[in-house]
Amino acid sequence: MKVPYSFLKIKSVLRHPVLFLQQLFQVRHGTARWSEESSLSPDWDSRTILIAGLVPEGARVLEFGAANLVLKEHLPDGCFYQPSDIVSRSEDTIVCDLNRCLPDLGETYTHVVFSGVIEYIHDVSGLLEYIAGKTGNVIVSYTVIDSVADYVTRKRNGWVNHYSDEQFVHLFREAGFVLKGRHAWRYQEIYVFERTGGKCS
């Protein structure tokens, strides 16, 4: 019998009460956190490089959470790259807070990339519904509770949602995407989804 995650959350808080209280006051969110250079770990670059290898030549790529623009440097030949982040990372960055207001993109992309982003999104279903009209393919990393189940650990990272692998894939299916592949990166999964019923280009 599968234990409900709500029960695991309670167990985690009871096991780490001091850490839980500390993280309530210490975790910084939004612009304040991601404006700091120390928030952008070089350890994430290998994940980004792996994702770049999943993008075909000539793709039009929109990356949410562009950070240090590592993806741009490793995309295949002929790709167009559009960065987006909660703070400006370059002159052409689309600056937006996905928890506040979705950007008016004005065009479509063959591929949308979320690397280390979805864990911080409150309305994941709403975001995916929006993205479904903008792209035919999504490449996304996510830390499922199957890999990191401890609730306090997740909260200390600033993560606001907690999905199992099955739940995560279902969210995309509900938005019209099918799972085409997956790749492991440390304790995370990198998912490759394709929109059913035709592709945006």
N, C-alpha and C positions, 0 to 999 in steps of 0.2 A: 504494500500500500504506500503510495507516494505521499510524503509529508507536505502539507501546504506551506508555501513560502512565508505566509503570515506567521506561522508557528516558529519557523526558523528565525525570523526577524526578532521575535520576542526572546528566544533563547540567546541570540547574539547580544542583545542589549543587556540581558541579565548577566551574561558572561563577562561583558566589558562595560560596566556602567560608567566608570570614570572616563574611558576613552570616548564613549558615546556623548557624554556631556561636554567634553573638550571639543569634539568635532563640531558640535552645534554652534560654537562661538568662534572657532578658528578657521573653518573652511571659507575661502573667499570665492565669490562667484562672478560671472559676467565680466564686464570690461575691466574692473579692478584687478581681477586675477590674471587675465590673459594679456594685459598690457605689460606685465612684468616678464622680462627676458628669462628669468629663472623658472618660469612656468612651462617653458618650451624645452622639453628634454631631448637631447641628441639621441637618446636610446630609441626614440620613436622613428628615427630615420630609416632603419632597416624595414620597418613595417611599411612605410611609404614607398620604399624602393620595390618591395614585393608587389604592392598594389600597382605601381607603374608598369610592371611586367605583365599585368593582366589587361592592360589597355591596348587595343590594336592601333596600328599605324593609321594616321589620318583622322583620328577621332577628335571630336569637339568635346572638351572636358571642362566641367565646372566642379571645382573642389570647395566644399564647405569645411572650414577649419584649416585654412591654407598654411597657417603658422609660418615656418621659415621658407616656404615655397620649394621644398625639397622635391615635391612631385613634378613640378615644372622642369627641373633639371634632369629628370630620369624618364620622361615620357618618350615613346618611340618617335621616329621621324614623322614629320608632317602633321603633328597634333597641334590643335589650338587649345590654349589653356586660359581659363578664367578663374582667378582666385576670389574667394569670399571668406570673410572672417568677422568676428565680433569687433575687432579693431583693425585699422589699416595696416597691411603688410607690404603694400606697394602702391604706386600711383593708380593702378587700375583695379585695386581691390574693391569688390562690392561689400561694403560694410553693413552688417546687419546682425541683430540678435534674434536668432531663430525662435527664442521663447517669447519674443515680443511682437515682431512683425515680419512676415515673410517678404522677401524682396520682390519687386516688380522686375523680372529679368528681361522681359521684352523679346526673348528669343528662346530657342530650344537647343539642347545639347545631346550628343550621342551617349555620353556617359556623365553621370554625377557621382562624385566620390565623397564619402563621409569617413574620415579616419580619426577615430578617437573623439567623436562628436555626439553620437546618438545617446550615449550614457547621460548626457547633460540636458536632454530634451524632455520637457514635460508632456507635450502633446505629440507623441511620435506618430500616431495614426493621422492626425491632421497634416503633419509635415509630409508624410508619404503620399497622401491624397494630392497635395499640392505638387509634389515632385513628379507624380505620374503623368501630369500634363506637360512636363518639360523635358522628359528624357525617355529613352528606350532601355537604358541600362543603368544599374546602380551597383557600385562596389562599395562595401561598407564593412568596417571593423566593429566588433562589439564583444564585450565581456559578458557572457551569459552566466546565470547563476549556477549552471552545471559545473562551471570552472571555478568561479569565485562566489561562493554562497554566503559568506559571512556578511551580514547586513551592516555592521559597524565599519568593517573594512571598506565596503562600497560607499557608505556615507562619508567616510574620511577622505575618499577620493573626490567627493563632490557629486557623485552619481545620484540621479534623481529617479531612475527607473530600474526595474529589476526583472528581466525576462529570462525564461529558460530558452534553450535552443528551439524547442518546438514552438513556443509562443512567439519568438522573434520571427521565425520563418512565416508563421501564420499572419503576423501583422503585414508583411509584404504581400502575401497572397491576397489578403483582403483589399489591398491597394492596387491589385492587378499585376503583380510581379510573380514570376516563378523562379525558383532556385536553380541556377545553372551550374554552380560549382562552389566549392569552399576550400579554404586553405588555413592551416593552423599557423598562428604567430604567437609564440610564447603561450600565455594563458588565454589568448583571445582567438576568436574566429574571424576570418575575412570571408565575407559572403559575396557571391556574384549573382545578381538578380537581373532578369530580363522581363520587360513588360510584355504581357500577352496582348494580342490583337493589334500588332503593328508597332513600329518603332518611330520615335521622333528623330529627326535628323536636321 
